């Protein structure tokens, strides 16, 4: 299922999006209290916003706006709301989003074409290894998308390798939907229990929540670790967020997440909210199309990445998103070096002795950033700290403090009962404490 618009030249895609933009602006000016106030305060006549470039005349919307005026973004009466979800609250207080029946249909369409982009079909059976409850949009989206695609889906939820393998044996899925680091736990369980995981009928994994590629679209350390053990498992990266209710999924070429232009307008902005050039790092900023309950205009996601416009050999001509380099608010200034958590993850994932980890950042007594990493290692010996610190110095020129714990202890902190994703990064800096 390849939507016709995704095969059009970029000029035609832009024309298409600018028509949709007119509809979105009119809808917001009539139904959104937040955007009515924004337009009035800034003397904006939405009828004069004709092109995507014209969007720069409108102030951006931030996560802080959503947190402080959550209810003012709602565009429908409450009796039209079918489902309530919340963001994960990674960068602050969670935000509630309300979805109408039309929004749920849009969500299903988004995930259907995303699965299709990642070589999915009605012949597939997806084993869903992430929760569908806890007000989690992604889990619901996967279920609705697979249903619309005509594929089977097994709602196993996260964790419990024993249950996952029992499900694989009983139902014989062809694909996983999972956090990629969990695949390492599945492989480890299989090895310990003499399970022939190379011959299961599972051919692909839709990887969410963690990057599996570097900026050159090569598999990163985590991706390589998975492929070294499960050679025939095809990995597909995907990027999404609750706020945009849309996904950017890889095709078989593995060269970035494909944009669905009927669902969302993208901009990539620098620190001053000016557009960056193709191939330069910029903060993804989105305008949702076709959302009825809580549409967003020029919403800054906080995620920094690069974008590319050359056509893909899969037949799509849409913009492609590179891997997330980091989240803007998560940037760390450590001993004169600026870095994002994924740079730390990549080093830790490449050290054989490290089974799992949590990165904690806090403000030290002189007011600067400090990094403490809790590392799960079996049978800790003195050389482990030197191995890890030497690797950090070689790659980043600086080495954080290390505290060793058992992998079991780390795992309990990584997957608390209230969380929907592994909590690898804990930010205790004073400026980020609410």
Secondary structure as the mmCIF struct_conf table of DSSP 4:
data_model
#
loop_
_struct_conf.conf_type_id
_struct_conf.id
_struct_conf.beg_label_comp_id
_struct_conf.beg_label_asym_id
_struct_conf.beg_label_seq_id
_struct_conf.end_label_comp_id
_struct_conf.end_label_asym_id
_struct_conf.end_label_seq_id
HELX_RH_3T_P HELX_RH_3T_P1 UNK A 4 UNK A 7
BEND BEND1 UNK A 8 UNK A 8
HELX_RH_AL_P HELX_RH_AL_P1 UNK A 10 UNK A 31
HELX_RH_AL_P HELX_RH_AL_P2 UNK A 33 UNK A 41
TURN_TY1_P TURN_TY1_P1 UNK A 42 UNK A 43
HELX_RH_3T_P HELX_RH_3T_P2 UNK A 46 UNK A 48
BEND BEND2 UNK A 51 UNK A 51
TURN_TY1_P TURN_TY1_P2 UNK A 52 UNK A 52
HELX_RH_3T_P HELX_RH_3T_P3 UNK A 53 UNK A 57
BEND BEND3 UNK A 58 UNK A 58
STRN STRN1 UNK A 61 UNK A 61
HELX_RH_AL_P HELX_RH_AL_P3 UNK A 63 UNK A 68
BEND BEND4 UNK A 69 UNK A 69
HELX_RH_3T_P HELX_RH_3T_P4 UNK A 70 UNK A 73
BEND BEND5 UNK A 76 UNK A 76
HELX_RH_3T_P HELX_RH_3T_P5 UNK A 78 UNK A 80
STRN STRN2 UNK A 81 UNK A 86
TURN_TY1_P TURN_TY1_P3 UNK A 90 UNK A 91
BEND BEND6 UNK A 92 UNK A 93
STRN STRN3 UNK A 96 UNK A 100
HELX_RH_AL_P HELX_RH_AL_P4 UNK A 101 UNK A 117
TURN_TY1_P TURN_TY1_P4 UNK A 118 UNK A 119
TURN_TY1_P TURN_TY1_P5 UNK A 122 UNK A 123
STRN STRN4 UNK A 125 UNK A 128
BEND BEND7 UNK A 130 UNK A 130
BEND BEND8 UNK A 132 UNK A 132
TURN_TY1_P TURN_TY1_P6 UNK A 134 UNK A 135
HELX_RH_AL_P HELX_RH_AL_P5 UNK A 137 UNK A 149
TURN_TY1_P TURN_TY1_P7 UNK A 150 UNK A 150
STRN STRN5 UNK A 152 UNK A 155
BEND BEND9 UNK A 158 UNK A 158
HELX_RH_AL_P HELX_RH_AL_P6 UNK A 161 UNK A 171
BEND BEND10 UNK A 174 UNK A 174
STRN STRN6 UNK A 175 UNK A 179
HELX_RH_AL_P HELX_RH_AL_P7 UNK A 180 UNK A 192
TURN_TY1_P TURN_TY1_P8 UNK A 193 UNK A 194
TURN_TY1_P TURN_TY1_P9 UNK A 197 UNK A 198
BEND BEND11 UNK A 199 UNK A 201
STRN STRN7 UNK A 204 UNK A 208
BEND BEND12 UNK A 209 UNK A 210
STRN STRN8 UNK A 213 UNK A 213
TURN_TY1_P TURN_TY1_P10 UNK A 215 UNK A 216
BEND BEND13 UNK A 217 UNK A 218
STRN STRN9 UNK A 219 UNK A 219
HELX_RH_AL_P HELX_RH_AL_P8 UNK A 221 UNK A 229
BEND BEND14 UNK A 230 UNK A 230
TURN_TY1_P TURN_TY1_P11 UNK A 231 UNK A 232
HELX_LH_PP_P HELX_LH_PP_P1 UNK A 233 UNK A 233
STRN STRN10 UNK A 234 UNK A 241
TURN_TY1_P TURN_TY1_P12 UNK A 242 UNK A 245
STRN STRN11 UNK A 246 UNK A 249
TURN_TY1_P TURN_TY1_P13 UNK A 252 UNK A 253
BEND BEND15 UNK A 255 UNK A 256
STRN STRN12 UNK A 257 UNK A 258
HELX_LH_PP_P HELX_LH_PP_P2 UNK A 259 UNK A 259
TURN_TY1_P TURN_TY1_P14 UNK A 261 UNK A 263
STRN STRN13 UNK A 264 UNK A 269
TURN_TY1_P TURN_TY1_P15 UNK A 271 UNK A 272
BEND BEND16 UNK A 273 UNK A 273
HELX_LH_PP_P HELX_LH_PP_P3 UNK A 274 UNK A 274
STRN STRN14 UNK A 275 UNK A 275
HELX_LH_PP_P HELX_LH_PP_P4 UNK A 276 UNK A 277
TURN_TY1_P TURN_TY1_P16 UNK A 278 UNK A 279
BEND BEND17 UNK A 280 UNK A 280
STRN STRN15 UNK A 282 UNK A 288
BEND BEND18 UNK A 289 UNK A 290
BEND BEND19 UNK A 292 UNK A 294
BEND BEND20 UNK A 297 UNK A 298
STRN STRN16 UNK A 299 UNK A 305
STRN STRN17 UNK A 307 UNK A 308
BEND BEND21 UNK A 310 UNK A 310
HELX_LH_PP_P HELX_LH_PP_P5 UNK A 311 UNK A 312
TURN_TY1_P TURN_TY1_P17 UNK A 313 UNK A 314
BEND BEND22 UNK A 315 UNK A 315
BEND BEND23 UNK A 318 UNK A 318
STRN STRN18 UNK A 320 UNK A 321
HELX_LH_PP_P HELX_LH_PP_P6 UNK A 322 UNK A 324
STRN STRN19 UNK A 326 UNK A 327
HELX_RH_3T_P HELX_RH_3T_P6 UNK A 328 UNK A 330
STRN STRN20 UNK A 332 UNK A 334
TURN_TY1_P TURN_TY1_P18 UNK A 335 UNK A 336
STRN STRN21 UNK A 337 UNK A 339
HELX_RH_AL_P HELX_RH_AL_P9 UNK A 341 UNK A 349
TURN_TY1_P TURN_TY1_P19 UNK A 350 UNK A 350
TURN_TY1_P TURN_TY1_P20 UNK A 352 UNK A 353
STRN STRN22 UNK A 356 UNK A 363
TURN_TY1_P TURN_TY1_P21 UNK A 365 UNK A 366
BEND BEND24 UNK A 367 UNK A 368
STRN STRN23 UNK A 369 UNK A 376
BEND BEND25 UNK A 378 UNK A 379
TURN_TY1_P TURN_TY1_P22 UNK A 382 UNK A 382
HELX_RH_AL_P HELX_RH_AL_P10 UNK A 383 UNK A 396
BEND BEND26 UNK A 397 UNK A 397
STRN STRN24 UNK A 401 UNK A 405
HELX_RH_AL_P HELX_RH_AL_P11 UNK A 407 UNK A 414
TURN_TY1_P TURN_TY1_P23 UNK A 415 UNK A 415
TURN_TY1_P TURN_TY1_P24 UNK A 417 UNK A 418
BEND BEND27 UNK A 420 UNK A 421
STRN STRN25 UNK A 425 UNK A 428
HELX_RH_3T_P HELX_RH_3T_P7 UNK A 430 UNK A 432
#
